[in-house]
Structures are given as structure tokens and as C-alpha cells.
């Protein structure tokens, strides 16, 4: 704010009013008289002047500034609330004014002219500012300037001939708006990232679907190619290893377990055959003449089974426990004595 404006420049006692105000006035200054009762005397014509000169004493002559003035004012605090009155505007006012009624200024003894000007202006701006949200400061500023910028008169005898207002949110409102904008920007960024992630996932899924479809077609073509071939499980495993070398270790570990299981099965079958033969000898179902031939065939069978050999799968049949050509005699319900004299 500029210096305090005092429209009453000076006051002096006058024995009687001057016949002409020009004798005591100067440019931009108007003379106003008050009588001995302090009432403003309006000397509108020469007759009134001469009558007043003769009628009384103790006149006061007042010099009133009627020139044009400009005033710059900054409004802070809670003087201009926005809609809801939770936030407030800051304002910078450029005011042009002049004294329009010098007699009214003297009558009111207007000393603090700034207050008489600024307070009425704020009173007219407040209802307009309340119509707008805090983020609508530009629209509120344009509305105030369009309604009050042409000027208006004040009851104190002062004319506002120019008013330009610049509005902005105050510090608390600026912090609030900044936080709101940052939150909005963060939401927009998150939404954009979400859309980008969806697009990337859709593209990856489309690629995976095409790869999966191509792999299924490749498997279908491979199955059609081997449809007429008679492949045993070992050949299928070798084909799998040829296509998937990373499974070589696991595949051969599986083959070793299968082979070991087969050996254990052969050992179990041979043990059962031996027990059966021992039982047949004990009960006399096998003759002494057949034991040597049976021993040779059993030895040959053990030699064949102890050699690793690829089997033909489900078409393979287990060899008979009793060799071909061995005739079983009648079963002796009472086994022979175990002494040396009865040995065959």
C-alpha cells in the first residue's frame, strides 16, 4: 500500500469567505468553508457569498485535494474467501480515484482516505469471489474486473474511476492445489502404466499362443510321420532324447532303474525255479537221469538272462520254469530218507 491518503490538505481560520475561491485555491484543490457551528457552507452564487460575509464570523477555510490518484493494494489473509470459505484468494488492486464531493469529505472529516476507499471495494468484491472455487481464480478475476472496473462512487464523496484486480490462491490454497495436481498426475501415470502393462501382457500372451499353436502343429506333424513305424519304448525314449538333449541324464537314469528292476525280477524268478526244483527232487517228481540235463538248460538260461538285452516289449514271454523235455514222475507223498545210502 502507498502512503496514507488525506484529502483535506489544510484548514485555516477565515474572518469571512473570499469573494472568489480562485483567490485562495490552486489547481487540483477545492476550497470548502464551514461556519462557526462547524456546518459546511455551500456558496453556490455571489449573493450567498455576500450574505455569508456579513452574517457571521469564525469561518474555517478547508483545502480539499480533488486531483486524480492511484493506489496499489495487496490483500492477504481471509479477506476474500472462495466458495465454501475453506480457502482464500490473495489480491493485488490497482485503484484510481478522486474526490468527487469536497463538501462531503469535509463534513465527514475524512482523514484516512485509504481506509475509506479500500474497505468499500473489498465489501463489493467478497460476494463475487464467493461464487468461485479456489482453482477458478482467473474466472473470478475477470468477473470482478468486468463488474467493478468501470468505476463507482462511494458515500464518502470519492469516485473510483479505475479498478483492476489480480487474484491468486493464497499460500495454503496453493499447497492444497499443488498436492491435488500431484495426486492427479500420479493417478494418470499409474493409469498409463496399467494400460502399458495390459498391452505388454496381451502381446506376450498372443506370442505365447502362437508359439503353443506352432508347437502343437509340430508335434502333430511328428506323430503323423511316425504313425506307421513300429517303435518299441526304447526307440521312443531315444527319439525323445534326440529332440530334447537336456533330458538325457534323466532318461538314462530311468533306463538304469528299469534295467535294475528287470535284473531283480530275473533273480527272483530264478530263485523260485531253484526252490521248485529242490522241492520236486525231494518229493521224487524228478528222476535222477533228468537232473544233469535240467542243470545244463538252467545254466544256459541263467547265462542268457545275465546278458543285457533289449526286449521287444509286450510281445516277450517269460521262459518256462521247467525246461522242455523234462518228464515229471508221480508224486511221492513220502519223501525218501536223506541218508547217504539212499542218495540217487
C-alpha positions in Angstrom: 0.0 0.0 0.0 1.1 3.5 -0.7 1.2 6.4 1.7 -2.0 7.3 3.6 -4.2 9.5 1.5 -5.6 12.6 3.3 -7.9 14.5 1.1 -8.0 17.5 3.4 -4.8 19.2 2.7 -5.1 22.1 5.2 -7.6 24.1 7.2 -7.4 27.7 8.3 -9.5 30.3 10.0 -11.1 33.0 7.8 -12.8 36.1 9.1 -15.2 35.9 6.2 -15.3 33.9 2.9 -13.3 35.2 0.0 -15.3 36.8 -2.7 -13.7 34.4 -5.2 -12.4 30.9 -4.4 -9.8 31.3 -7.1 -8.1 33.8 -4.9 -7.2 31.2 -2.3 -7.4 27.9 -4.3 -4.9 26.4 -6.7 -5.1 23.7 -9.5 -6.4 20.4 -8.2 -7.6 21.9 -4.9 -11.1 23.0 -4.0 -12.0 25.3 -1.1 -14.8 24.4 1.3 -16.0 26.6 4.2 -17.5 25.8 7.5 -19.3 28.3 9.8 -18.8 28.9 13.4 -21.0 25.9 14.2 -18.9 23.5 12.1 -21.5 23.1 9.3 -20.4 23.1 5.7 -21.4 26.2 3.9 -22.2 25.9 0.3 -21.5 29.2 -1.5 -23.3 28.5 -4.8 -23.7 32.1 -6.0 -22.4 35.6 -5.4 -25.5 36.7 -3.4 -24.9 33.8 -1.0 -21.3 34.8 -0.7 -22.0 38.4 0.2 -24.8 37.4 2.7 -22.4 35.0 4.4 -19.7 37.6 4.6 -22.0 39.9 6.5 -23.9 37.3 8.6 -21.3 35.9 10.8 -17.7 35.3 12.0 -15.4 32.4 12.8 -15.3 30.9 9.3 -12.9 27.9 8.5 -11.4 27.5 5.1 -10.5 23.9 4.1 -8.4 23.0 1.1 -9.5 19.7 -0.5 -7.4 17.6 -2.9 -9.6 16.9 -5.9 -6.8 15.5 -8.2 -6.6 12.0 -9.7 -4.7 9.5 -7.5 -3.6 5.9 -8.0 -3.3 3.4 -5.2 -1.7 -0.1 -5.2 -3.0 -2.5 -2.5 -2.1 -6.1 -1.7 -4.8 -8.1 0.2 -3.7 -11.1 2.3 -5.3 -13.3 4.9 -9.0 -14.1 5.0 -10.5 -11.0 3.3 -11.5 -12.7 0.0 -12.9 -16.2 0.7 -13.5 -18.7 -2.2 -16.6 -20.8 -2.4 -17.2 -22.7 0.8 -14.9 -20.3 2.6 -12.4 -23.0 3.3 -9.8 -21.4 1.1 -9.0 -17.8 0.3 -7.8 -15.6 -2.6 -4.9 -13.2 -2.5 -5.5 -10.0 -4.4 -3.5 -7.1 -5.9 -5.6 -4.0 -6.5 -4.7 -1.1 -8.8 -7.2 1.7 -7.9 -7.7 5.1 -9.5 -9.8 7.6 -7.5 -10.5 11.3 -7.0 -12.6 13.4 -4.6 -16.0 14.0 -6.3 -17.7 15.8 -3.4 -15.3 18.0 -1.5 -18.1 19.2 0.9 -19.0 15.7 1.9 -15.3 15.0 2.6 -15.2 18.0 4.9 -18.5 17.1 6.5 -17.2 13.6 7.3 -13.8 14.9 8.2 -12.3 12.2 6.1 -8.6 11.9 7.2 -7.7 8.3 6.5 -8.7 8.2 2.9 -7.2 4.8 2.1 -9.4 3.0 4.6 -12.5 4.8 3.2 -11.6 3.6 -0.3 -10.3 0.0 0.3 -12.9 -1.3 2.7 -15.9 -0.5 0.4 -14.0 -2.1 -2.5 -13.4 -5.3 -0.5 -17.1 -5.3 0.5 -18.1 -5.3 -3.2 -15.5 -7.9 -4.1 -16.3 -10.5 -1.4 -19.8 -11.7 -2.7 -18.3 -12.1 -6.2 -15.3 -14.1 -5.0 -17.5 -16.4 -3.0 -19.1 -17.6 -6.3 -16.0 -19.3 -7.5 -13.8 -22.3 -6.4 -10.3 -21.6 -5.4 -8.9 -23.1 -8.7 -11.1 -20.7 -10.7 -9.1 -17.6 -9.7 -8.8 -16.4 -13.3 -12.6 -16.6 -13.9 -13.2 -14.8 -10.6 -10.7 -12.1 -11.6 -12.3 -11.5 -14.9 -15.8 -11.3 -13.3 -14.7 -8.7 -10.7 -12.9 -6.5 -13.3 -15.9 -6.6 -15.7 -18.4 -5.6 -12.9 -16.3 -3.1 -11.0 -13.6 -2.0 -13.4 -15.7 0.8 -14.9 -15.8 2.6 -11.6 -18.3 3.6 -9.0 -18.9 6.3 -6.3 -18.5 5.9 -2.6 -20.7 7.6 0.0 -17.7 9.4 1.4 -17.7 11.7 -1.7 -14.9 9.8 -3.5 -15.2 8.5 -7.1 -13.4 5.2 -8.0 -12.8 5.8 -11.7 -10.4 2.8 -12.3 -10.1 -0.7 -10.7 -8.0 -3.6 -11.8 -7.9 -6.8 -9.7 -5.4 -9.6 -9.9 -6.4 -12.8 -8.0 -4.4 -15.8 -6.9 -4.9 -18.6 -4.4 -3.2 -17.9 -1.1 -0.2 -20.0 0.2 -2.3 -22.6 1.9 -4.6 -23.0 -1.1 -1.5 -23.2 -3.4 -0.1 -26.0 -1.3 -3.5 -27.8 -1.5 -3.8 -27.3 -5.2 -0.2 -28.5 -5.8 -0.9 -31.7 -3.8 -4.1 -32.2 -5.7 -2.3 -31.8 -9.1 0.5 -34.2 -7.9 -2.1 -36.8 -6.9 -3.9 -36.4 -10.2 -0.6 -36.7 -12.1 0.3 -39.8 -10.1 -3.1 -41.3 -10.9 -2.6 -40.5 -14.6 0.9 -42.1 -14.5 -0.4 -45.2 -12.7 -3.3 -45.5 -15.2 -0.8 -45.2 -18.1 1.5 -47.8 -16.6 -1.5 -50.1 -16.1 -2.5 -49.7 -19.8 1.1 -50.3 -20.9 1.3 -53.4 -18.7 -2.0 -54.7 -20.1 -0.8 -54.1 -23.7 2.5 -55.8 -22.9 0.7 -58.8 -21.3 -1.6 -59.0 -24.3 1.3 -59.0 -26.7 3.1 -61.7 -24.7 0.0 -63.8 -24.5 -0.5 -63.5 -28.2 3.1 -64.6 -28.9 2.8 -67.5 -26.4 -0.4 -68.6 -28.0 1.2 -68.6 -31.5 4.2 -70.4 -30.2 2.0 -73.0 -28.5 -0.1 -73.5 -31.6 3.1 -73.9 -33.7 4.5 -76.4 -31.2 1.2 -78.4 -31.3 1.4 -78.4 -35.1 5.0 -79.6 -35.0 4.1 -82.4 -32.6 1.1 -83.3 -34.8 3.4 -83.5 -37.8 5.9 -85.6 -36.0 3.3 -88.0 -34.8 1.9 -88.3 -38.3 5.4 -89.0 -39.5 6.0 -92.0 -37.1 2.4 -93.2 -37.3 3.3 -96.2 -39.5 6.5 -97.1 -37.6 6.7 -100.0 -35.1 8.7 -98.4 -32.4 9.3 -100.0 -29.0 9.6 -98.0 -25.8 13.4 -97.8 -26.1 13.3 -96.3 -29.5 10.7 -93.8 -28.4 13.0 -92.8 -25.5 15.9 -92.4 -27.8 13.8 -90.2 -30.1 12.8 -88.1 -27.2 16.5 -87.6 -26.1 17.4 -86.7 -29.7 14.8 -83.9 -29.6 15.4 -82.8 -26.0 19.1 -83.2 -25.2 18.5 -81.6 -21.8 16.6 -84.7 -20.7 19.4 -87.1 -21.5 20.6 -87.6 -17.9 17.0 -88.2 -16.6 16.2 -90.5 -19.4 19.2 -92.7 -18.9 18.6 -92.7 -15.1 15.2 -94.1 -15.9 16.6 -96.8 -18.2 19.0 -97.9 -15.5 16.2 -98.2 -12.9 14.2 -100.2 -15.4 17.1 -102.5 -16.1 17.9 -103.0 -12.4 14.3 -103.8 -11.8 14.4 -106.4 -14.6 17.5 -108.0 -13.1 15.9 -108.2 -9.7 12.8 -109.8 -11.3 15.0 -112.4 -13.1 16.8 -113.1 -9.8 13.5 -113.6 -8.1 12.3 -115.9 -10.8 15.5 -118.0 -10.8 15.3 -118.4 -7.0 11.7 -119.6 -7.3 12.7 -122.0 -10.0 15.5 -123.4 -7.8 13.2 -123.8 -4.9 10.7 -125.6 -7.1 13.3 -127.9 -8.5 14.6 -128.7 -5.0 11.1 -129.5 -3.9 10.5 -131.7 -6.9 13.7 -133.6 -6.1 12.6 -134.0 -2.5 9.2 -135.4 -3.4 10.7 -137.6 -6.1 8.9 -135.9 -9.0 12.1 -135.6 -11.0 14.2 -138.6 -11.9 17.9 -138.8 -11.4 18.5 -139.1 -15.1 16.9 -135.8 -15.8 18.9 -133.7 -13.2 22.0 -133.4 -15.4 20.0 -132.2 -18.5 17.9 -129.9 -16.4 21.1 -128.4 -14.9 22.6 -127.7 -18.3 19.4 -126.0 -19.5 19.1 -123.9 -16.3 22.8 -122.8 -16.6 22.2 -121.8 -20.2 19.1 -119.9 -19.2 21.0 -118.0 -16.4 23.8 -117.2 -18.9 21.2 -115.7 -21.4 19.4 -113.7 -18.8 22.5 -112.3 -17.2 23.5 -110.6 -20.5 21.7 -107.2 -21.0 19.4 -107.4 -24.0 16.8 -105.1 -25.4 13.4 -106.7 -25.2 10.5 -106.4 -27.7 8.1 -105.0 -25.2 4.7 -106.7 -24.7 5.4 -109.5 -27.2 8.1 -111.0 -24.9 7.1 -114.1 -23.0 8.9 -115.4 -19.8 10.7 -118.8 -20.3 9.1 -121.8 -18.6 10.3 -122.8 -15.2 10.7 -126.5 -16.1 12.8 -127.0 -19.4 11.2 -128.7 -22.4 11.6 -132.5 -22.4 11.7 -133.0 -18.7 9.1 -135.5 -17.6 7.6 -135.3 -14.2 7.0 -138.6 -12.5 4.3 -139.5 -10.0 4.5 -137.5 -6.8 5.7 -139.5 -3.8 3.7 -138.5 -0.8 6.5 -139.7 1.5 9.9 -138.1 0.6 12.8 -140.5 0.6 15.3 -140.8 3.5 18.1 -138.2 3.5 20.9 -140.7 4.4 23.9 -141.4 2.1 22.8 -144.9 1.2 19.5 -143.6 -0.3 21.1 -140.9 -2.4 20.4 -141.2 -6.2 
